[in-house]
Each structure stands twice: as C-alpha cells, then as structure tokens.
Amino acid sequence: MKEKIIAFIHELIIYDYILFGSSFVLFILFIIFAILARRRVGFSLFLILLSFLVLFLAPTLGYIKMHEYLFKNNTQMISEKKLVFTEAVVVKGTLSNESQFNFQTCKITAKICKATGNELKDFIFTFKPIMKMSIDENDIKIGETREFKIIVEPFTYERDYNVSLKAACK
C-alpha cells in the first residue's frame, strides 16, 4: 500500500497540484465564512457541510475528469485469438492519442473475464477478471495511432470469455 501511495504522488503533474491546492484553499475559505456567520446556525452548518464536500469530492472528481480530458485516448481491439498449441490468447489492437499533449507512456491493459450471457453476471465478472496482462508503449505523439499486441499467458480457461482493452496514458 505504501508503494502505491508513493507511486501516485510521484506521478502527479502540475495541474494536479493546482487542483488539490485550490480545493484546500476553498475548504479553508468556507470554514472561515462559516465561523464569521456563526450567528446564523443553519447557514453556518451549510457552509461547513459544503466545505467538507469540497475537501473530499473536488480533488477526487476533479482528478478523474481532468485526466480524462488531458490524456484522452482511444483503444480498439482488432482481433483476439486463443492459440491452439499454447496456453495463450493473443490480443491485437490500436491506441490513438486524441489529446492535445504528447504521451510519454501508456499502460495498455487487456482483461479477460468470464462470459455467461447474463448482463448482470457479466458486469460483476468484470471486477474479478480471469487474467490481466499489461504492456507499456512510450512516446506517442498528438494524433498518432499505434498498433500493439498483448499475449496473455498462461490461459487455461475453456469456456466463453470476454476481452476488454483499456489504456492509461501520461
């Protein structure tokens, strides 16, 4: 857990620091306004509630939405094939940089989940994939589309399965 927190802090960009700092300043301002308006109890409690919502929700939702906008990408699966003589699945796809920035690195992840035909069960199985494999692609320019191939092994599952691709870029 400690390593994950250190890795998260190490990967922050300047926009993240601005977001977190402005959220904290807004929290402090709402607390100060609540103290100044202490004679009106209802309004003061509303400001305190609003300040804590800003403290917890603004950095979390802001981080997610900001990274979706800044590092927008598109992954498409070209093909997936289970190999006959080897316990592996080969997933081929493309990654497109749709943002206004060059990507230094992209972590492309292929997840293989059980498939049952039941929508609810299939959704639940996405949280616990059978296999998961990731690769890194480096230096992707603005508007560039790059092909990749991920080999997921050892894959011994014999029933139906779904393959999904996702990329996290920086």
N, C-alpha and C positions, 0 to 999 in steps of 0.2 A: 504494500500500500504506500509506503514511504517513497519507493522508487517511482510510482505512478504520479504522485503529487510533485515530486521534483521534476519529472519529465514534463508535466503540464506547465509548471512555472517556467521551465527552460524554453518551451515552445511558444510562449506568449509574444505577441507583436505589439508595436507602439499603440495601435488602435485599441487593443485590449486594456492597456494601462490607462488610456484616456477614458474608456468606458467605466472601468472599475473606480477610478478616481472621481469622476463626475457623479457616479452613483453614491459614493460615500459622502461627497460634499452635499449633494441633495438630501441625503439622510440627515446630516448634521443641521442643515437649514430647516428642515421640517421639525426636528426636535426643538430647535431654538424658537421657532414660531409657536410651537405647542406650549413651551414654557412661558412665552410672552402672553399667550392667550389663555392662561390658566384660570382666569375668572369665568370663562365660558367653557364649562367642563365638556360638553358634547363636542364642540368644535376642537378642543384640545385633544380629546381622545381620538377623534377622526384624524387629526394630523399625526398623532403617534402611530396609529394603525397604518396610515399612508406612508409614513417614514420607514416602517419595518417592511412593508411591501416593496418599497423602492430598494431597500437594502438587500433583500433576498431575490426578488424577481427580476429587477432591472439588469444586474450583471449576468444572470443565468440566461434569460431570454435574449438579452442583447448580444451576448457572446454567440449564441446559436444562430440568430438571424444575421448578424454581421458576418460570420464566417460562411454562411450560405451565400451571401451576396458577394463578398470579396473573393472567395475561392470557388466560384460556380464551375461545375464540370458536368460532363455527361458521359456515362458509361453505357455501352451497348454490347450485348452478347451476340457474337457472330455464330458461334457453334459450341456445342458441348458433346463430348463423345466418351462413353465408357469403353475403355480398352479391353480387348478380349483376353489376351495372354498375360496381361499385367494387371495388378490390382490398383488401377488408377483411373481418374477421369481427367480429360484434357478440356479446358475451357478457353476458348479464344474470344477476344473482344476488342473493342476500341475505346479509347479515352480521349475526349475532346475538352480542350481548355476554352471555356466560354466566358471567362472573367476578363477584367481589364489589367491583370497582372500576369507576369511570368511565374510559373510554378517552379519552385526549387525542387520539391519532391512530392510525389503522390504515392500513397499506400493504397493499393488496389486489393480488395478482399473478395474472394469467392466463397460463398457459404452454400453448403448442400444440406437441405432439410428433407425430412420425411414428407411424402405426399399421400394424402388419404382420399381426396375428393371432397371432403367436408371443409367448408371455408373456415369455420371456427377452429377446427383442429389444425389446419394448415397454418393459420395465423399464430396459434400457440407454439407450433413446432419451429417457427422462425426464431423464437427466443432461445432455443436449445438446438443448434444445428448438429448434424451428424459429424460433419467435417468442416474445417475452415482453414483456408490457406491464403497467405498474403504475399504480394511482391511489391517492390518499390520501383518506380520509374522516376528518373531525375531530369531536370531541365526541360520542361515543356513550355514552349513559347505561347504567346497570345494567339488564339485561333488555331493552334496546331492540333492535329488528330494523330494519335499514336496507337498502333496495334500492339497487343500483348497476348501472351499465352501463359496460363497458370495450370500446372499439373498438380492435382490433388491426389495424394497417395499416403498411406495405403487405404484404399477404398474397397471395403468388402461387403457393403450393403447390397442386398439382392432385390429389394422391392422398388416401387416407384419413388422418385425423389425429384425435388425442385432445386434448381441452381439459381442463385442471385448474385449480382455483382454490385459492389459499392466502392467508391473511391473517396479518400480524404486527402485533400491537397493543401499545400502550404506554399 
